[in-house]
């Protein structure tokens, strides 16, 4: 039996993926969690072979959740599942420890294929992402935001979504001063002048909607 948990803050997404898995195989035992915090509590008492993790949730987001899983020495294989383009998020998630990355617009058959590959201990990326990675071998034309640390990247995206420093502080468990420091670093690394330009950059780069 392969234990899988679907982590997404939208119930319709969780239920849909659970139904796809349950219809496909009797060997899948499927659980669900509505947030990163709920997942981290569940893994304290139960072992999951595969975690399907939305990377853009309210509160603790997918990147932060993934890093915390690694700090807790979780051996679960993580499939990052996102509505954002692969070229903007995939490499950051794979470097953080995800075993695969899949866009939410994928066909159910591709979702099942990814689950099967992870279940066998293999990594999974789509054909489109694989081609993109091959094209970029030896090419140094990465976007400016690739220079941001994962935490700076998180803060930038949250700012671009209109969250205040206080909200960011609460969501990421950081002090206001630390959030301000990250903001300064983001502006410097992206060659921007203010928060409005951060929002414009993130939208133009398809990092937020």
Order of alpha helices (4+ residues) and beta strands (2+ residues): beta-alpha-beta-alpha-beta-alpha-beta-alpha-beta-alpha-alpha-alpha-alpha-alpha-alpha
